Amino acid sequence: MKKLILSLAVMGMVLTACGSDDDAGFDCVASSQDISAKLTAFIEDDSNANCLAYRASLQSFVDNGCSGEQAAQFQAALDDLDCN
């Protein structure tokens, strides 16, 4: 149930990504789409490899500072994600 709630929250955040958040060549919209694809793969198959790929996508978005609010939400998702 926790994974479902986390997934729905992240999907909502991904869908609200703003195209004007391009920071030094990093494409935040493409990153959001990548997060969405990785989340879908992880939901369909919660393997460790899919978890790690999803986590890496989230981390990339956060590290590149696409959006203050979204970065905080994605950081919270990262903090709750256990890939072990």
Secondary structure, DSSP 8 states (H G I E B T S, - for coil): -HHHHHHHHHHHHHHT--TT--BTTB-HHHHHHHHHHHHHHHHH---HHHHHHHHHHHHHHHHTT--HHHHHHHHHHHHH----
